[in-house]
Amino acid sequence: MLIVAGYVITDAEDRDAFVAEGVTVVSMARSAPAAWTSRSRRTRSTCSA
């Protein structure tokens, strides 16, 4: 999971297009294959820091 906090200031005339593009990007991210597999969890959990 990736959490991003903050805000973006846009011009009023660009706002609708910006939001529409964001919806597309979120949709693509949700349909992408998971990068965090069971193998990477095992590998990472056995490492000591």
FIKOLZA-1660 file (N, C-alpha, C; in steps of 0.1 Angstrom, whole numbers, plus 5000, padded with zeros to 4 digits):
% residues 49
   i   px   py   pz ch aa at
   1 5008 4988 5000  A  M  N
   1 5000 5000 5000  A  M CA
   1 5009 5012 5000  A  M  C
   2 5005 5022 4992  A  L  N
   2 5012 5034 4992  A  L CA
   2 5003 5045 4996  A  L  C
   3 5006 5053 5005  A  I  N
   3 4998 5064 5010  A  I CA
   3 5005 5077 5007  A  I  C
   4 4998 5086 4999  A  V  N
   4 5004 5099 4996  A  V CA
   4 4995 5110 5002  A  V  C
   5 5001 5119 5008  A  A  N
   5 4993 5130 5014  A  A CA
   5 4998 5143 5009  A  A  C
   6 4989 5152 5007  A  G  N
   6 4993 5166 5002  A  G CA
   6 4981 5172 4995  A  G  C
   7 4984 5182 4987  A  Y  N
   7 4973 5188 4979  A  Y CA
   7 4979 5194 4966  A  Y  C
   8 4971 5196 4957  A  V  N
   8 4975 5202 4944  A  V CA
   8 4966 5214 4941  A  V  C
   9 4972 5224 4937  A  I  N
   9 4965 5236 4933  A  I CA
   9 4964 5237 4918  A  I  C
  10 4952 5238 4912  A  T  N
  10 4951 5239 4898  A  T CA
  10 4942 5251 4894  A  T  C
  11 4944 5255 4882  A  D  N
  11 4935 5266 4877  A  D CA
  11 4921 5260 4876  A  D  C
  12 4911 5268 4878  A  A  N
  12 4897 5263 4877  A  A CA
  12 4894 5257 4864  A  A  C
  13 4899 5263 4853  A  E  N
  13 4896 5257 4840  A  E CA
  13 4903 5244 4837  A  E  C
  14 4913 5240 4844  A  D  N
  14 4921 5228 4842  A  D CA
  14 4916 5217 4852  A  D  C
  15 4908 5220 4862  A  R  N
  15 4905 5211 4873  A  R CA
  15 4898 5199 4868  A  R  C
  16 4888 5200 4860  A  D  N
  16 4880 5188 4855  A  D CA
  16 4889 5178 4848  A  D  C
  17 4897 5183 4839  A  A  N
  17 4906 5174 4832  A  A CA
  17 4916 5168 4841  A  A  C
  18 4921 5175 4851  A  F  N
  18 4931 5169 4861  A  F CA
  18 4924 5158 4869  A  F  C
  19 4912 5160 4873  A  V  N
  19 4905 5150 4881  A  V CA
  19 4902 5138 4872  A  V  C
  20 4898 5140 4860  A  A  N
  20 4895 5129 4851  A  A CA
  20 4907 5121 4848  A  A  C
  21 4919 5127 4847  A  E  N
  21 4931 5120 4845  A  E CA
  21 4935 5112 4857  A  E  C
  22 4932 5117 4869  A  G  N
  22 4935 5110 4881  A  G CA
  22 4927 5098 4883  A  G  C
  23 4914 5098 4878  A  V  N
  23 4905 5087 4879  A  V CA
  23 4911 5076 4870  A  V  C
  24 4916 5079 4858  A  T  N
  24 4922 5070 4849  A  T CA
  24 4935 5063 4855  A  T  C
  25 4943 5071 4862  A  V  N
  25 4955 5066 4868  A  V CA
  25 4952 5057 4879  A  V  C
  26 4943 5060 4888  A  V  N
  26 4939 5052 4899  A  V CA
  26 4933 5038 4894  A  V  C
  27 4925 5039 4883  A  S  N
  27 4919 5027 4878  A  S CA
  27 4930 5018 4872  A  S  C
  28 4940 5024 4865  A  M  N
  28 4951 5016 4860  A  M CA
  28 4959 5009 4872  A  M  C
  29 4962 5017 4882  A  A  N
  29 4969 5012 4894  A  A CA
  29 4962 5000 4900  A  A  C
  30 4949 5001 4902  A  R  N
  30 4941 4991 4908  A  R CA
  30 4941 4978 4900  A  R  C
  31 4942 4979 4887  A  S  N
  31 4942 4967 4878  A  S CA
  31 4956 4961 4876  A  S  C
  32 4966 4968 4880  A  A  N
  32 4980 4963 4878  A  A CA
  32 4983 4951 4887  A  A  C
  33 4992 4942 4882  A  P  N
  33 4995 4931 4891  A  P CA
  33 5002 4935 4904  A  P  C
  34 5000 4928 4914  A  A  N
  34 5006 4932 4927  A  A CA
  34 5021 4930 4926  A  A  C
  35 5029 4940 4931  A  A  N
  35 5043 4939 4931  A  A CA
  35 5048 4932 4943  A  A  C
  36 5040 4931 4953  A  W  N
  36 5044 4925 4966  A  W CA
  36 5039 4910 4966  A  W  C
  37 5047 4901 4962  A  T  N
  37 5043 4887 4962  A  T CA
  37 5046 4880 4974  A  T  C
  38 5042 4867 4976  A  S  N
  38 5045 4859 4988  A  S CA
  38 5060 4857 4989  A  S  C
  39 5066 4855 4977  A  R  N
  39 5081 4853 4978  A  R CA
  39 5088 4865 4983  A  R  C
  40 5085 4877 4979  A  S  N
  40 5091 4889 4984  A  S CA
  40 5088 4891 4999  A  S  C
  41 5077 4887 5003  A  R  N
  41 5073 4888 5018  A  R CA
  41 5083 4879 5026  A  R  C
  42 5084 4866 5021  A  R  N
  42 5093 4857 5028  A  R CA
  42 5107 4862 5028  A  R  C
  43 5112 4867 5017  A  T  N
  43 5126 4872 5017  A  T CA
  43 5128 4884 5026  A  T  C
  44 5118 4893 5026  A  R  N
  44 5120 4905 5034  A  R CA
  44 5118 4902 5049  A  R  C
  45 5109 4892 5052  A  S  N
  45 5107 4890 5066  A  S CA
  45 5119 4882 5073  A  S  C
  46 5127 4876 5065  A  T  N
  46 5139 4869 5070  A  T CA
  46 5151 4878 5072  A  T  C
  47 5151 4890 5066  A  C  N
  47 5162 4899 5067  A  C CA
  47 5161 4906 5080  A  C  C
  48 5173 4908 5086  A  S  N
  48 5173 4916 5099  A  S CA
  48 5180 4929 5096  A  S  C
  49 5176 4939 5103  A  A  N
  49 5181 4952 5101  A  A CA
  49 5189 4957 5112  A  A  C
% end
